[in-house]
Amino acid sequence: MRIAVAGGTGTVGRLVVEHARREGHDAVVLSRAAGVDLRDAQAVRRALRGADAVVDAASTATTSGPRATEFFTATSKILLAAAEQESVPHVVLLSIVGIDRNPNGYYAGKVAQEALYEDAPVPWTILRATQFHEFAGQVAAQASLGPLQLAPRARVQPIAAAEVAARLVELAAAGAQGRARDIAGPHEERLERMIRAWVRRHGARRPVVPLNVPGAQMRGLRRGLALPGAQASLIGPTFDEWLTALG
Ligand SMILES: NC(=O)c1ccc[n+]([C@@H]2O[C@H](COP(=O)([O-])OP(=O)(O)OC[C@H]3O[C@@H](n4cnc5c(N)ncnc54)[C@H](OP(=O)(O)O)[C@@H]3O)[C@@H](O)[C@H]2O)c1
């Protein structure tokens, strides 16, 4: 089948594209680097022509609630309208475990995005995953201060992005099912330890300083509000196994 991947050059999106192609699907990438801006309704419509499913794995690097809400609302509205106009039979959204318990900062945008998908004019599936193992590197890249590496404290149960990508392709091919079962990695980790391990793995000797980042979103993460419930599927390698396998 033909699967259109919004954010198909991102951390998880490029793995969705790779996995879909390995499984024999045709994958179309929607990202600015691939020449399709999700804010351009005509370009999005052209990219969705002939697609059998859309996987939405686009994102924006912000911790601001208003900025995240504007991005996810604007891009999702355009993507869903284009899917309807092009008669795409299924849209799949990747979301995050626990956002309704902690609807602050970036997660406010994801809550608004989920509401749009639940009201979509096209059959939909929403998959919630926990933070990726790769999240350690994403946070580390945004959290340096002079010679110091800052490491926000948080309780997470991370999962390999490749596992999330494989599940998204499976769901896209299976047809709409509304809310899919949450997925998470095998056990709880401390984000600050993950960041230290990530930085050392990449050869940096700079001091790593754990800190409590102010604000409701990070306070919620410290309280464990992003941890999976008992019904979640726990899959894939632990963070340490994943880091070791990077070679
Ligand atoms: N990171 C995590 O730990 C995690 C955990 C669970 C769920 N999620 C969810 O997974 C999804 C993907 O996250 P990620 O971390 O993989 O994102 P990411 O690495 O930041 O990638 C974002 C993607 O969105 C694209 N994009 C951004 N603005 C765009 C625009 N205006 N038009 C077209 N494409 C645009 C980017 O490509 P261009 O820059 O080329 O446009 C890129 O391909 C998000 O919905 C996120 O909430 C993330």
The ligand as a MOL file (V3000), in Angstrom:
LIG
                    3D

  0  0  0     0  0            999 V3000
M  V30 BEGIN CTAB
M  V30 COUNTS 48 52 0 0 0
M  V30 BEGIN ATOM
M  V30 1 N 10.4180 12.3530 20.8020 0
M  V30 2 C 9.7590 11.5490 21.6430 0
M  V30 3 O 10.3130 11.0530 22.6500 0
M  V30 4 C 8.3010 11.2040 21.3600 0
M  V30 5 C 7.6670 10.2040 22.1510 0
M  V30 6 C 6.3390 9.8510 21.8340 0
M  V30 7 C 5.6790 10.4800 20.7990 0
M  V30 8 N 6.3180 11.4710 20.0870 0 CHG=1
M  V30 9 C 5.5940 12.1050 18.9870 0
M  V30 10 O 6.1710 11.6220 17.7910 0
M  V30 11 C 6.0160 12.6070 16.7630 0
M  V30 12 C 7.3750 12.8360 16.1040 0
M  V30 13 O 8.3090 13.2660 17.0730 0
M  V30 14 P 9.8790 13.2870 16.7330 0
M  V30 15 O 10.5820 13.4740 18.0290 0
M  V30 16 O 10.2030 12.1290 15.8590 0 CHG=-1
M  V30 17 O 9.9720 14.6390 15.8850 0
M  V30 18 P 11.2580 15.3320 15.2310 0
M  V30 19 O 12.4500 14.4320 15.2750 0
M  V30 20 O 11.3750 16.6840 15.8440 0
M  V30 21 O 10.8250 15.4870 13.6870 0
M  V30 22 C 9.8280 16.3920 13.3200 0
M  V30 23 C 9.4360 16.1420 11.8930 0
M  V30 24 O 8.3720 17.0720 11.5450 0
M  V30 25 C 8.7210 17.7230 10.3330 0
M  V30 26 N 8.1230 19.0670 10.2920 0
M  V30 27 C 8.2150 20.0530 11.2050 0
M  V30 28 N 7.5610 21.1540 10.7690 0
M  V30 29 C 7.0390 20.8450 9.5410 0
M  V30 30 C 6.2640 21.5480 8.5710 0
M  V30 31 N 5.8850 22.8160 8.7540 0
M  V30 32 N 5.9320 20.9050 7.4390 0
M  V30 33 C 6.3220 19.6300 7.1970 0
M  V30 34 N 7.0350 18.8950 8.0900 0
M  V30 35 C 7.3920 19.5030 9.2440 0
M  V30 36 C 10.2530 17.7680 10.3420 0
M  V30 37 O 10.7980 17.8800 9.0440 0
M  V30 38 P 11.2820 19.2940 8.4090 0
M  V30 39 O 12.0240 20.0120 9.4740 0
M  V30 40 O 12.1070 18.8800 7.2310 0
M  V30 41 O 10.0370 20.0010 7.9840 0
M  V30 42 C 10.5680 16.3730 10.8910 0
M  V30 43 O 10.4720 15.4170 9.8460 0
M  V30 44 C 5.4220 13.8490 17.4450 0
M  V30 45 O 4.0250 13.8610 17.2570 0
M  V30 46 C 5.7330 13.6120 18.9160 0
M  V30 47 O 4.8050 14.2580 19.7590 0
M  V30 48 C 7.6060 11.8210 20.3210 0
M  V30 END ATOM
M  V30 BEGIN BOND
M  V30 1 1 1 2
M  V30 2 2 2 3
M  V30 3 1 2 4
M  V30 4 1 4 5
M  V30 5 2 4 48
M  V30 6 2 5 6
M  V30 7 1 6 7
M  V30 8 2 7 8
M  V30 9 1 8 9
M  V30 10 1 8 48
M  V30 11 1 9 10
M  V30 12 1 9 46
M  V30 13 1 10 11
M  V30 14 1 11 12
M  V30 15 1 11 44
M  V30 16 1 12 13
M  V30 17 1 13 14
M  V30 18 2 14 15
M  V30 19 1 14 16
M  V30 20 1 14 17
M  V30 21 1 17 18
M  V30 22 2 18 19
M  V30 23 1 18 20
M  V30 24 1 18 21
M  V30 25 1 21 22
M  V30 26 1 22 23
M  V30 27 1 23 24
M  V30 28 1 23 42
M  V30 29 1 24 25
M  V30 30 1 25 26
M  V30 31 1 25 36
M  V30 32 1 26 27
M  V30 33 1 26 35
M  V30 34 2 27 28
M  V30 35 1 28 29
M  V30 36 1 29 30
M  V30 37 2 29 35
M  V30 38 1 30 31
M  V30 39 2 30 32
M  V30 40 1 32 33
M  V30 41 2 33 34
M  V30 42 1 34 35
M  V30 43 1 36 37
M  V30 44 1 36 42
M  V30 45 1 37 38
M  V30 46 2 38 39
M  V30 47 1 38 40
M  V30 48 1 38 41
M  V30 49 1 42 43
M  V30 50 1 44 45
M  V30 51 1 44 46
M  V30 52 1 46 47
M  V30 END BOND
M  V30 END CTAB
M  END
